[in-house]
Amino acid sequence: MITLYDFELSGSCYKIRLLMNILNVQYKKVNVDFVNKEHRTEKYTKLNPFASIPIFEDDGVLLRDSAAMLVYLAKKYDKKNTWYPDDAASVAHIQEWLATGGGEIMNSAAARLVKILNYQLDLESLQTKAKATFKIMDAHLANRQFLALDHPTVADIACFPYTALAGEGGIDLAPYPNILKWIGRMKRVPGFIPMPGIPAAA
């Protein structure tokens, strides 16, 4: 049985819950008190010295990075091999967006931490960087349905939560209509589940 060390309001944890639900993978959830920094206690730094969540265990495999977890889940549990296909071009395009999901889009995540948990960061700078990323994403999505391939992949899941949660960081997505359409498409993927701040499709 998979164990996911989880925080309900974390977009990074939600990525993993979302893909496991889509793939119908059973797991055990251990709630971590992120607000009070439980993830930085010795109990959790033994599992992940980088002191971040989610943390993931499955059959002796211990993972500390959400992108790595998405790849692992897709390769082990996606019998149709659509969420992370094997051909070189598909892998490369997916990896590009996995990097974006763990890189530039995290400016939106950090802006959210400022707004909802009062983190002492430069909110205006984070919002400006996030908007620049969303402008690129919006243009990329102008003539395509999904980020990496012509169907949803782990690339979309990697980028989805902190894009959809941008409003909680004070970032309006109205100027990015193609992103809004993409968010709608993601909500219609079979097995989609909501999280606080990301409601199910109307």
N, C-alpha and C positions, 0 to 999 in steps of 0.2 A: 504493500500500500504506500502510495506517495504521501509524504508529509510536506505541507506548505506552511512556512512560517509567514504569517499574513497580517496586514493591517487594512481594515475595510476601506479606508479613505485613500489608500495609496494607489495611484494609477499604475505603478510598476507591478504591484501585487495583483491588481485587477487584470492585467494582461494575461497572467498565468491562469487565473480562475476562468477567464473568458475562453482561452483556447482549450482548457481541460473540459469545459462544459460543451464546447462545439464538438470535441472529439469523444465526448461521453466517457471521460476518464475519471474513475473514482479516486478520491484522495481524502486525507485527514488534514484539517486546518487547525493550526495552532495560532491563536491571536497574540500579537506582540503589541505592547503599549508604546507605540512610536512617539506619541506626544510627550510622554515622560521618559523618553530615551531608553526604554528597556533594551532596544536593539544594540545599545552600546555597553551593556553589562557583560561580565565575563562569560555568562552562560551562552550568549549569542556570538561574542567575538571568538569563542572557540570554534564555532561553526563557520563564521565569516569574519576574518580579521579586519576586513574593510568596514565593518560595523554598519551595514546597510541591509535593507530588506527589499524584496523577498529573499528567503533562503529555501532551498528545495532539496529534498532527499528522496531517492527512489532506488531501491535494490542496491544499496551500497554506493550509489552515485550522489555526491554532494555538490550542489551548484550554488553560486552566489550572485549571478548576473542574470537579469531577466531575459536578455536576448539569447543567452546560452540555454536557458530553460525552454524558451519557445522552440529553438532548433531541436533540442533533445526530445521534447514532446512530439513535434512533428515527425521526426525520423523514427521514433519508437512506436508511436500510437496512431499515426495517420495511415491507415491501410491503403487509401487511394493515392497517397503520395502527391497530394495537390498543394498542401500548405508550405512545403519546402521541397520542390522537385529537384531531381538529381543533375539535370544538364547544366553545363558550365555557365551559359548565359543567364539562366534563371537564378542559379545560386548567386552569381555576381550582382544581378539587379536587386535581389532580396537583401544581400549583405549591405549594399549601399544604403537602403532605407532602414535596416537594423541599426546602422551607424548613426543615421539621422535621428532615429527614435531615442537613442541613448546619448545623443550629442546636442545638436541645435534645438530640438524640441524641448529639451530639459530646461531651457530658459523659461518656457511657459510654466513648467512644473515649479520652478523656483519662484516665479512671480506669484503663483498660487500659495506657496508657503508664506510669502510675505503677507498676503492678504488675509489668509485664514488662520495662520499660526504665529503671525507677528515676527517672522524671522527678520533679522537685521541685515537686509541685502538692498542693493540699489534697484528699486522697483522699476523706475523709468528705463534704466538701461536694459533690464531683463525684458520688459515689454517691447522695447524697440527691436531687440534681437529676435524675439519670438515673432513679431510682425514681419520682419524681413524673411524669416523662414517660411511663414505661412504664405507670403506673397509668391515665393518660389514654388511651394507645394500647389498653390491654387493654379498657377500657370501650368504646372506639370499635369494636373488633373483636368485641364481644359478639354482634352480630346481622348481621355481614357477613363475607365471605370475605377481602376484600383492602382496602387502606387507602383508595383513592380511588374506584375504580369496582367493578363486579361481576366484574372479571377482573383479572389482574395487569397493572400498568403500571410505568413508570419510578419512580413514587412508591414502590412496594414495594421495588424494587431500591435506591433511595436510602436507605431506612430499615433494610433487612435486615441488612447485615453487622455494624454496631456494636450492633444489638439481639441478634443471634445470638451475638456474641462477648462479651456482657455478663459472663459468668462469668469471663472472663480479667481483668476489672476488679473482681472480688470481688462481683459483683451476681448474686444468685440469681433466676432467672426463674420459679421454682416458684409464687410468688404471682400469676403472670400467665398463667393457663391459656389464655386466648384468643390471647395472643402466641405461646405454644408451639404451638398448633394452626396458626396462621398460618405460623410457621417451617416446620412440616411441609409445609404446602401449597406454600410456595415451593420446597422441595426436590424437589417432584414436578413442577415446571414443566419441560416438555421442553427439553433443552439445559442444565439446571442442572449446574454444576460445583462441587466443594467447594474449600475453601482450608484452610490450617492453622488449626485451631480450629473449623471448620465442616465436619463430616463430611457425606458424602452420606446420604440417607435410608436407614434400616436396611432 
